[in-house]
Amino acid sequence: MLKQSLQQKLLQKLSPQQIQLMKLLQLPTVALEQRVKEELESNPALDEGKEKDDFDAEEERYEERDDAKDELEDFDFSDYMDDDTPDYKYQVSNKGKDDDEKEIPYSGGTTFHERLLAQISLQDLSEEEEAIANHLIGSLDDSGYLRRDLESIEDDLAFRNNIMTSKDQIEKVLKVIQQMDPAGVGARDLQECLLLQINRKRNKTEKHLLAKEILENHFTEFTKKHYSKIIKKLEIGEEDLKLAIDEILRLNPKPGNSLNTTGKSVQVVVPDFTLQIKDGEIDITLNGRNAPQLRISNEYKGMIDHYKKSDKKNKAEKEAMTFVKQKLDSAKWFIDAIKQRQNTLMNTMEAIAKYQKDYFLEGDETKLKPMILKDIAERIDMDISTVSRVVNSKYVSTPYGTFLLKSFFSESISTEDGEEVSTREVKKILQDIIESEDKKKPYTDDKLSKMLKDKKYNIARRTVAKYREQLNIPVARLRKEL
């Protein structure tokens, strides 16, 4: 049964302008610069530079050459609309607005794989052995290790390269690679990597021989820092063991990385804000690159005026004006979005600085207050998601270093006195305790928990373990030193 009815519905939808603002908000400074360049290239109605007043515009007209002035006066859209496809359509990208442009930047230098391949030609290898060597080098990971077993590599060579070989032959070629630079490359585990390096040492002394003995026969005890067992088994003194361990610690556990850095791009953090202390007050400035000078193209404005004064308006001119208007509106929206972004960034940073004023004035992490996104969102009267977009990718330069805004947010815990303190404060105190401990007898998590309770921070042992892991601090056994 068909039925007609009249209903009223209240819907909330994001406009294209709001979506554009949200995308711009989460961009860091460097990415914003690229986004502005892309918009300038795709929208001819958008120009760089300050907005010119009427006097400047008039003065610029007088400075124009005569023929250019005549061309502007005699401009007729119909001259450009003879073809079915207007010229401007040839400049439009055929990609969607949300398609990401993922380009791989060119990098100078050579990777360690390329350096190894160059060394292969200097070795006395047959054609088949050289093919095996190339395959082995291609199988090394970025750290320089061969993670695949030789049986699997034997199968790969047979099926992919049509090379029938044996495990012994592959092992022989692998030994050649292990003699190349950097020392330790081509190892199948950490123990083999360190042994390859210690065996390369010339003029071996007692400490080198002892280090080799430890790596060959007592590697498990060494990794677990069971030093007393090593001393007992080898019947050596503590000082001898210390010298041998110092020699082992000089070796490179990831030899591939020593030659691979030139093949990777370095990402530089550009602070979005600069925070300074002037006369006991906090002064915040926004990075100038976050505030590009953009304006509407005067040429496109002139096109609209020319169209309004025109007596005859054909279909081609109307279509052209539709395009011009769309570009002008898009340029206005983009300029407004950039300004809103600047205001939102400043409001958020100022609210954070006020909330954490004690910390920013002194730089003492123990002065950080518990702070969550909701606290700042309420202060600037914005949604939590907006604050999240700002703090997740923005950095601030302070007299104490450059920090991600997100790092100033932390949960709270209660002390025995009922005072709310930041988890950052507890982590800082925990870190200070561990740094000042006797490395011969490092504190266990249980002992650290008791020490924090003595300072009136009622924290369980498992919470101490969690904070220690977040600080990238190993367990007591692995912190032990001779």
C-alpha positions as CSV (number, residue, x, y, z in Angstrom):
1,M,0.0,0.0,0.0
2,L,1.5,3.3,-1.1
3,K,1.3,6.1,1.4
4,Q,2.5,9.7,1.4
5,S,3.6,11.5,4.5
6,L,5.3,14.8,5.4
7,Q,8.2,14.4,7.9
8,Q,10.7,16.8,9.5
9,K,14.2,15.5,10.2
10,L,17.1,17.2,11.9
11,L,20.4,16.1,10.4
12,Q,23.9,17.2,11.0
13,K,26.3,17.1,8.1
14,L,29.8,18.4,7.5
15,S,30.2,20.9,4.8
16,P,33.1,20.7,2.3
17,Q,34.6,23.7,3.9
18,Q,34.5,22.0,7.4
19,I,36.1,18.8,5.9
20,Q,38.8,21.0,4.3
21,L,39.5,22.7,7.6
22,M,39.8,19.4,9.5
23,K,42.3,18.1,7.0
24,L,44.4,21.3,7.2
25,L,44.3,21.2,11.0
26,Q,46.1,17.9,11.2
27,L,48.9,18.9,8.8
28,P,52.3,19.8,10.3
29,T,54.1,22.9,9.0
30,V,56.1,21.2,6.3
31,A,53.0,19.3,4.9
32,L,51.0,22.6,5.0
33,E,53.6,24.3,2.8
34,Q,53.2,21.5,0.2
35,R,49.4,21.6,0.5
36,V,49.5,25.4,-0.2
37,K,51.7,24.8,-3.3
38,E,49.4,22.2,-4.6
39,E,46.4,24.5,-4.2
40,L,48.2,27.4,-5.9
41,E,49.0,25.1,-8.8
42,S,45.5,23.7,-9.1
43,N,43.5,26.9,-8.6
44,P,44.5,29.8,-10.9
45,A,42.2,32.1,-8.9
46,L,44.5,31.9,-5.9
47,D,47.7,34.0,-5.7
48,E,50.6,34.5,-3.3
49,G,51.2,37.9,-1.7
50,K,49.4,40.5,0.3
51,E,46.0,41.7,-0.6
52,K,46.5,44.9,-2.6
53,D,44.4,48.0,-1.9
54,D,42.7,50.1,-4.6
55,F,45.6,52.6,-4.8
56,D,48.2,49.8,-5.3
57,A,46.0,48.2,-7.9
58,E,45.5,51.5,-9.8
59,E,49.2,52.1,-9.7
60,E,49.9,48.7,-11.1
61,R,47.5,49.3,-14.0
62,Y,49.5,52.4,-15.0
63,E,52.7,50.4,-14.9
64,E,51.3,47.8,-17.3
65,R,52.5,48.0,-20.8
66,D,50.1,49.5,-23.3
67,D,49.5,46.3,-25.4
68,A,48.7,44.3,-22.2
69,K,46.2,47.0,-21.2
70,D,44.5,46.9,-24.6
71,E,44.3,43.2,-24.5
72,L,42.5,43.3,-21.1
73,E,40.0,45.9,-22.4
74,D,39.4,43.9,-25.6
75,F,39.2,40.6,-23.8
76,D,36.4,38.4,-25.1
77,F,35.6,35.0,-23.7
78,S,34.2,33.8,-27.0
79,D,37.7,33.8,-28.5
80,Y,38.6,31.0,-26.2
81,M,35.4,29.0,-26.5
82,D,35.5,27.9,-30.1
83,D,36.5,24.4,-29.3
84,D,34.0,22.0,-27.5
85,T,36.6,21.4,-24.8
86,P,37.8,24.7,-23.1
87,D,41.5,25.2,-22.6
88,Y,41.2,25.2,-18.8
89,K,40.1,21.6,-18.8
90,Y,43.4,20.5,-20.0
91,Q,45.0,21.7,-16.8
92,V,42.6,19.8,-14.5
93,S,44.0,16.6,-12.8
94,N,42.1,13.5,-13.4
95,K,42.7,12.3,-9.9
96,G,40.2,12.5,-7.1
97,K,40.5,15.1,-4.3
98,D,41.3,12.4,-1.7
99,D,43.9,10.6,-3.7
100,D,47.3,10.8,-2.0
101,E,50.3,11.7,-4.1
102,K,53.0,9.3,-2.8
103,E,56.2,10.1,-4.5
104,I,59.5,8.4,-3.6
105,P,62.2,11.1,-3.2
106,Y,65.5,10.7,-4.9
107,S,68.3,10.0,-2.5
108,G,72.0,10.5,-2.9
109,G,74.6,7.9,-1.9
110,T,74.5,4.2,-2.1
111,T,72.9,1.5,0.0
112,F,75.0,-1.2,1.7
113,H,73.5,-3.8,-0.7
114,E,74.9,-1.8,-3.6
115,R,78.3,-1.6,-1.8
116,L,78.3,-5.3,-1.4
117,L,77.4,-6.0,-5.0
118,A,80.3,-3.8,-6.1
119,Q,82.7,-5.9,-3.9
120,I,81.4,-9.1,-5.6
121,S,83.2,-8.2,-8.9
122,L,86.5,-8.1,-7.0
123,Q,86.2,-11.7,-5.7
124,D,87.5,-14.8,-7.5
125,L,84.1,-16.4,-8.2
126,S,82.7,-18.4,-11.0
127,E,79.7,-17.2,-12.9
128,E,77.4,-19.6,-11.0
129,E,78.9,-18.5,-7.6
130,E,78.5,-14.9,-8.5
131,A,74.8,-15.5,-9.2
132,I,74.5,-17.2,-5.8
133,A,76.3,-14.3,-4.2
134,N,74.0,-11.8,-5.8
135,H,71.0,-13.7,-4.5
136,L,72.4,-14.0,-1.0
137,I,73.1,-10.2,-0.9
138,G,69.5,-9.5,-2.0
139,S,68.3,-11.7,0.8
140,L,70.1,-9.7,3.5
141,D,67.9,-7.4,5.7
142,D,68.7,-3.8,6.4
143,S,70.8,-4.8,9.4
144,G,73.0,-7.0,7.3
145,Y,71.7,-10.4,8.5
146,L,70.7,-13.4,6.5
147,R,67.4,-14.4,8.2
148,R,66.5,-17.3,5.8
149,D,67.9,-20.8,6.2
150,L,70.2,-22.1,3.4
151,E,67.7,-24.9,2.5
152,S,65.1,-22.3,1.5
153,I,67.7,-20.3,-0.4
154,E,68.7,-23.5,-2.3
155,D,65.0,-24.0,-3.3
156,D,64.8,-20.3,-4.4
157,L,67.8,-20.6,-6.6
158,A,66.5,-23.7,-8.3
159,F,62.9,-22.5,-8.9
160,R,63.5,-18.8,-9.6
161,N,67.0,-18.7,-11.1
162,N,67.3,-22.2,-12.5
163,I,70.5,-22.7,-10.6
164,M,71.0,-26.2,-9.3
165,T,73.3,-26.0,-6.3
166,S,73.9,-27.5,-2.9
167,K,73.8,-26.2,0.7
168,D,77.6,-26.7,0.9
169,Q,78.1,-24.5,-2.2
170,I,75.9,-21.8,-0.8
171,E,77.7,-21.9,2.5
172,K,81.0,-21.5,0.7
173,V,79.8,-18.4,-1.1
174,L,78.3,-17.0,2.1
175,K,81.7,-17.3,3.8
176,V,83.1,-15.1,1.0
177,I,80.4,-12.5,1.6
178,Q,81.2,-12.6,5.4
179,Q,84.7,-11.5,4.6
180,M,83.5,-8.3,2.9
181,D,83.0,-4.9,4.5
182,P,81.4,-4.0,6.8
183,A,82.6,-6.7,9.2
184,G,79.8,-8.9,10.5
185,V,77.7,-8.7,7.3
186,G,76.0,-11.9,6.2
187,A,75.7,-13.3,9.7
188,R,72.7,-15.5,10.5
189,D,72.4,-14.4,14.2
190,L,73.9,-11.9,16.6
191,Q,76.5,-14.4,18.0
192,E,77.9,-15.1,14.5
193,C,77.9,-11.4,13.7
194,L,80.0,-10.5,16.8
195,L,82.3,-13.4,16.2
196,L,82.9,-12.3,12.6
197,Q,84.0,-8.9,13.8
198,I,86.1,-10.1,16.7
199,N,87.9,-12.5,14.3
200,R,88.8,-9.6,12.0
201,K,90.8,-7.9,14.8
202,R,94.5,-7.7,14.2
203,N,97.2,-8.0,16.9
204,K,94.8,-9.8,19.3
205,T,95.5,-9.3,23.0
206,E,94.3,-11.2,26.0
207,K,91.1,-9.3,26.2
208,H,90.3,-10.1,22.5
209,L,90.9,-13.8,23.0
210,L,88.8,-13.7,26.2
211,A,86.0,-11.9,24.4
212,K,86.1,-14.5,21.6
213,E,85.9,-17.3,24.2
214,I,82.9,-15.6,25.8
215,L,81.1,-15.2,22.5
216,E,81.8,-18.8,21.4
217,N,81.1,-20.8,24.5
218,H,79.3,-18.5,27.0
219,F,77.1,-16.4,24.8
220,T,73.9,-17.2,26.7
221,E,75.3,-16.3,30.1
222,F,76.7,-13.1,28.5
223,T,73.3,-12.0,27.1
224,K,71.6,-12.7,30.4
225,K,74.4,-10.9,32.3
226,H,75.1,-13.9,34.5
227,Y,78.7,-12.6,35.0
228,S,79.3,-14.6,38.2
229,K,78.8,-17.8,36.2
230,I,81.3,-16.7,33.5
231,I,83.9,-15.8,36.1
232,K,83.5,-19.1,37.8
233,K,83.7,-21.2,34.6
234,L,86.6,-19.3,33.0
235,E,88.4,-18.8,36.4
236,I,89.2,-15.2,35.7
237,G,89.0,-12.0,37.7
238,E,86.2,-9.4,37.5
239,E,88.6,-6.8,36.0
240,D,89.5,-9.2,33.2
241,L,85.9,-9.9,32.4
242,K,85.1,-6.1,32.4
243,L,87.9,-5.5,29.8
244,A,86.5,-8.3,27.6
245,I,83.0,-7.1,27.8
246,D,84.0,-3.5,27.0
247,E,85.6,-5.0,23.8
248,I,82.4,-6.8,22.9
249,L,80.3,-3.7,23.4
250,R,82.5,-1.9,20.9
251,L,81.3,-4.3,18.1
252,N,78.4,-3.3,15.9
253,P,75.3,-5.5,16.3
254,K,73.8,-4.1,13.1
255,P,76.6,-3.8,10.5
256,G,74.2,-3.1,7.6
257,N,73.0,0.1,9.2
258,S,76.5,1.6,9.1
259,L,76.4,1.8,5.3
260,N,72.7,2.2,4.8
261,T,72.1,5.6,6.3
262,T,72.9,7.4,3.0
263,G,70.1,5.6,1.3
264,K,67.4,6.9,3.7
265,S,65.9,10.4,3.8
266,V,66.2,12.2,7.0
267,Q,63.0,13.8,8.3
268,V,63.6,17.1,10.1
269,V,61.1,18.3,12.7
270,V,59.9,21.8,12.1
271,P,58.4,23.4,15.2
272,D,54.9,24.9,14.6
273,F,55.2,27.2,17.6
274,T,58.0,29.0,19.4
275,L,57.6,29.4,23.2
276,Q,59.9,31.9,25.0
277,I,60.0,33.3,28.5
278,K,60.2,37.1,28.6
279,D,60.2,38.9,31.9
280,G,58.6,35.9,33.7
281,E,55.8,35.6,31.2
282,I,55.2,33.1,28.4
283,D,55.4,34.4,24.9
284,I,54.1,32.2,22.0
285,T,54.5,32.8,18.3
286,L,53.3,30.7,15.4
287,N,55.8,29.6,12.8
288,G,55.6,32.1,9.9
289,R,55.4,29.2,7.5
290,N,52.0,28.4,9.0
291,A,50.7,31.8,7.9
292,P,51.2,32.0,4.1
293,Q,50.2,35.2,2.4
294,L,47.4,34.3,0.0
295,R,44.9,36.5,-1.9
296,I,42.3,36.3,-4.7
297,S,43.7,36.8,-8.2
298,N,43.0,40.3,-9.5
299,E,42.8,39.0,-13.0
300,Y,40.0,36.6,-12.1
301,K,38.2,39.4,-10.3
302,G,38.5,41.5,-13.5
303,M,36.9,38.6,-15.5
304,I,33.8,38.8,-13.3
305,D,33.6,42.6,-13.7
306,H,34.1,42.3,-17.5
307,Y,31.3,39.7,-17.7
308,K,28.9,41.9,-15.7
309,K,29.5,44.8,-18.1
310,S,29.1,42.7,-21.2
311,D,25.9,43.2,-23.1
312,K,25.7,39.9,-24.8
313,K,26.2,36.7,-22.8
314,N,26.4,33.6,-24.8
315,K,26.4,30.0,-23.5
316,A,30.2,29.7,-23.7
317,E,30.7,32.8,-21.6
318,K,28.2,31.5,-19.0
319,E,30.1,28.2,-18.8
320,A,33.4,30.1,-18.4
321,M,31.9,32.3,-15.7
322,T,30.7,29.2,-13.9
323,F,34.2,27.9,-13.9
324,V,35.7,31.2,-12.7
325,K,33.1,31.5,-9.9
326,Q,33.9,28.0,-8.7
327,K,37.6,28.8,-8.6
328,L,37.0,32.1,-6.8
329,D,34.8,30.4,-4.2
330,S,37.3,27.6,-3.8
331,A,40.1,30.2,-3.3
332,K,38.0,32.1,-0.7
333,W,37.3,28.9,1.2
334,F,40.9,27.9,1.2
335,I,42.1,31.4,2.5
336,D,39.4,31.3,5.2
337,A,40.4,27.7,6.2
338,I,44.1,28.8,6.5
339,K,43.0,31.7,8.8
340,Q,40.8,29.4,10.9
341,R,43.7,27.0,11.2
342,Q,46.0,29.7,12.5
343,N,43.4,30.8,15.1
344,T,42.7,27.3,16.2
345,L,46.4,26.5,16.6
346,M,47.1,29.6,18.6
347,N,44.1,29.1,20.8
348,T,45.1,25.5,21.6
349,M,48.7,26.3,22.3
350,E,47.8,29.3,24.5
351,A,45.4,27.1,26.5
352,I,48.1,24.4,27.0
353,A,50.6,27.0,28.0
354,K,48.2,28.5,30.6
355,Y,47.3,25.1,31.9
356,Q,51.0,24.0,32.3
357,K,52.3,27.4,33.2
358,D,54.4,26.2,36.1
359,Y,56.2,23.7,33.9
360,F,56.9,26.1,31.0
361,L,58.3,28.7,33.3
362,E,60.9,26.3,34.9
363,G,61.1,23.3,32.6
364,D,60.8,20.9,35.5
365,E,58.8,17.8,34.4
366,T,57.6,17.2,38.0
367,K,55.6,20.5,37.6
368,L,53.5,19.0,34.8
369,K,49.8,18.8,35.8
370,P,47.5,15.9,34.8
371,M,45.9,17.1,31.6
372,I,43.6,15.4,29.1
373,L,42.1,16.5,25.8
374,K,38.8,17.4,27.4
375,D,40.5,20.0,29.7
376,I,41.8,22.0,26.7
377,A,38.6,21.4,24.6
378,E,36.5,23.0,27.3
379,R,38.9,26.0,27.7
380,I,38.8,26.9,24.0
381,D,35.2,25.8,23.5
382,M,35.9,23.3,20.7
383,D,35.4,19.6,20.2
384,I,37.8,17.0,21.6
385,S,38.4,15.7,18.1
386,T,39.6,19.1,17.0
387,V,42.1,19.4,19.8
388,S,43.3,15.8,19.1
389,R,44.0,16.8,15.4
390,V,46.1,19.8,16.6
391,V,48.2,18.1,19.3
392,N,48.9,14.8,17.4
393,S,51.2,16.3,14.8
394,K,52.4,19.7,16.1
395,Y,55.6,20.6,17.8
396,V,56.6,23.4,20.0
397,S,60.2,24.8,20.5
398,T,60.8,25.7,24.1
399,P,63.9,26.8,26.0
400,Y,64.1,23.2,27.2
401,G,63.9,21.4,23.9
402,T,61.4,20.7,21.1
403,F,58.4,18.6,22.0
404,L,55.3,17.1,20.5
405,L,52.2,18.8,22.0
406,K,50.7,15.4,22.7
407,S,53.6,14.7,25.2
408,F,52.2,17.4,27.6
409,F,49.0,15.3,28.1
410,S,48.9,12.6,30.8
411,E,46.6,10.8,33.1
412,S,46.5,11.5,36.8
413,I,47.1,9.3,39.9
414,S,46.5,10.1,43.5
415,T,49.1,10.4,46.2
416,E,48.6,9.2,49.8
417,D,47.6,12.8,50.6
418,G,44.9,12.7,48.0
419,E,46.7,15.1,45.6
420,E,46.3,14.5,41.9
421,V,49.6,14.3,40.1
422,S,50.6,13.6,36.5
423,T,51.9,10.2,35.4
424,R,54.7,12.1,33.7
425,E,55.9,13.3,37.1
426,V,56.0,9.8,38.4
427,K,57.9,8.6,35.3
428,K,60.4,11.4,35.8
429,I,61.0,10.4,39.4
430,L,61.3,6.8,38.5
431,Q,63.8,7.6,35.8
432,D,65.9,9.7,38.2
433,I,65.9,6.8,40.8
434,I,67.1,4.3,38.2
435,E,69.8,6.7,36.8
436,S,71.2,7.2,40.3
437,E,71.2,3.5,41.3
438,D,74.3,1.4,41.9
439,K,74.6,-0.5,38.6
440,K,76.3,-3.4,40.3
441,K,73.1,-3.9,42.3
442,P,70.2,-2.4,40.3
443,Y,66.8,-2.0,41.9
444,T,64.1,-4.6,41.1
445,D,60.6,-3.4,40.2
446,D,59.5,-4.5,43.7
447,K,62.2,-2.3,45.3
448,L,61.3,0.6,43.0
449,S,57.6,0.3,44.0
450,K,58.6,0.5,47.6
451,M,60.8,3.5,47.0
452,L,58.0,5.4,45.2
453,K,55.6,4.6,48.1
454,D,58.1,6.1,50.5
455,K,57.8,9.3,48.3
456,K,54.0,9.0,48.8
457,Y,53.3,7.7,45.3
458,N,51.1,4.6,45.9
459,I,52.0,2.5,42.8
460,A,51.9,-1.2,42.4
461,R,54.9,-3.3,41.1
462,R,53.1,-4.1,37.7
463,T,52.5,-0.3,37.2
464,V,56.2,0.4,37.8
465,A,57.1,-2.3,35.2
466,K,54.7,-0.6,32.7
467,Y,56.2,2.8,33.3
468,R,59.7,1.4,33.0
469,E,58.9,-0.2,29.7
470,Q,57.4,3.0,28.4
471,L,60.7,4.7,29.3
472,N,62.6,2.0,27.4
473,I,64.4,0.9,30.6
474,P,65.3,-2.8,30.8
475,V,64.8,-5.0,33.8
476,A,67.2,-4.9,36.7
477,R,69.2,-8.0,35.5
478,L,69.9,-6.3,32.2
479,R,70.9,-3.0,33.8
480,K,73.6,-4.8,35.8
481,E,77.2,-3.7,35.2
482,L,80.5,-4.8,36.5
